Amino acid sequence: MSRRQPSSRFTYGLGRVEDLAGLIIVVAILGTGIAAAYVSIGRLFDPPEVNFIWAVVLASIVGFIGNEAVALFRIKIGKEIGSAALVADGYHARVDGLTSLAMLAGAVGVWLGAPLADPIAGVLISVAIFKIVVESGKSVISRLLDGVEPEFIDEVRAVAVATGGVEEVTEIRVRWLGHTLLTEVNISVNPDLSVEQGHGIDQETHQRL
């Protein structure tokens, strides 16, 4: 959807759809955390019998390694291309990995004769999931509200001020549109210059940015 061309209704295109997808992913992570907490708290009062502990241990190790590898890859690429949705999806994979880790801790605890280890591990992992929800939620909601990292504004100002002929930078606005940063910069030039000369400075500033 974000690749669609701008239209008379959506004049900027649909690049913000990716931020909406990120929000949906954060809600999915929150749902996972709530479900895990609900089940784990219930099992504190009625610990279940765990059979085939060796299979649980093997599955949890494979699940954690696989999901964490996917999480690292998605988060890395998401940050490189400026995709909040892909970063959130990486955290979603990390949640799955943490769930597998809880299975491992619970299985080991049960094997050592502590049946409550499984639900306790689940509660602790639920807390970790809620922390991920807060962190990823801040990033996605910031994008939806046109928030950007302050260093982008500082860099835009530094580049514009350093352009020959620019006397002052009066206003800077920056926001994300999908993987692209849209920037509006108001610059002041010598009023004695011709329109053509002023336009030339404007174009040079644009190219440098």
Secondary structure as GFF3:
##gff-version 3
##sequence-region A 1 209
A	DSSP	alpha_helix	17	45	.	.	.	ID=ss1
A	DSSP	alpha_helix	53	81	.	.	.	ID=ss2
A	DSSP	alpha_helix	84	111	.	.	.	ID=ss3
A	DSSP	alpha_helix	117	144	.	.	.	ID=ss4
A	DSSP	alpha_helix	150	161	.	.	.	ID=ss5
A	DSSP	beta_strand	168	177	.	.	.	ID=ss6
A	DSSP	beta_strand	180	188	.	.	.	ID=ss7
A	DSSP	alpha_helix	195	208	.	.	.	ID=ss8
###
